[in-house]
Amino acid sequence: MVTKEQTFEEMMTELEKVVGKLDEENISLEESIELYQRGIELSSKCETKLKEAEEKVNKLVKKEGDSNESNNE
């Protein structure tokens, strides 16, 4: 079974829900541990997505800068 990868926005929404559930006082220890683990996983994936996006932007900016330099010559 192939599952589609969550988008950054979907992961952030899920992470917000996880944090909201962790703030509840009536969850069990086991559930809070599972939620915490899921939160860590989501946080890590979001960080990876942000780094990938930053790298793409940096490459585009560098490419644009190189293009502008060659046009000025």
C-alpha positions in Angstrom: 0.0 0.0 0.0 1.4 3.4 -1.0 0.6 6.3 1.2 1.0 9.8 -0.1 3.5 12.0 1.7 2.0 14.7 3.9 2.6 18.2 2.8 4.3 20.7 5.2 0.9 22.3 5.9 -0.7 19.0 6.7 2.1 18.1 9.0 1.9 21.5 10.8 -1.9 21.1 11.2 -1.4 17.6 12.7 1.4 18.9 14.9 -0.9 21.6 16.2 -3.6 18.9 17.0 -1.0 16.8 18.8 0.1 19.8 21.0 -3.6 20.5 21.7 -4.2 17.0 22.8 -1.0 17.0 25.0 -2.4 20.1 26.7 -5.5 18.2 27.8 -5.4 17.0 31.4 -7.5 13.8 30.9 -5.2 11.8 28.6 -3.4 8.7 29.8 0.3 8.4 30.2 0.5 5.9 27.3 -1.4 8.2 25.0 0.7 11.2 26.0 3.9 9.2 25.2 2.5 8.2 21.8 1.5 11.8 21.1 4.9 13.1 22.1 6.6 10.6 19.8 4.4 11.6 16.9 5.0 15.2 17.7 8.8 14.7 17.6 8.5 12.8 14.3 6.3 15.6 12.7 8.7 18.3 14.0 11.6 16.5 12.5 9.9 16.1 9.1 8.8 19.7 9.1 12.4 20.8 9.8 13.6 18.7 6.9 11.0 20.2 4.6 12.0 23.7 5.6 15.7 23.0 5.0 14.9 21.6 1.6 12.9 24.7 0.7 15.6 26.9 2.0 18.2 25.1 -0.2 16.0 25.5 -3.3 15.5 29.2 -2.6 19.3 29.7 -2.1 20.0 27.9 -5.4 17.4 30.0 -7.2 18.9 33.2 -5.8 22.4 32.1 -6.7 21.3 31.2 -10.2 19.5 34.5 -10.6 22.6 36.3 -9.3 24.9 34.5 -11.7 22.5 35.2 -14.6 22.4 38.9 -13.7 26.2 39.1 -13.5 26.6 37.5 -17.0 24.0 39.9 -18.4 26.0 42.9 -17.0 29.2 41.9 -18.8 
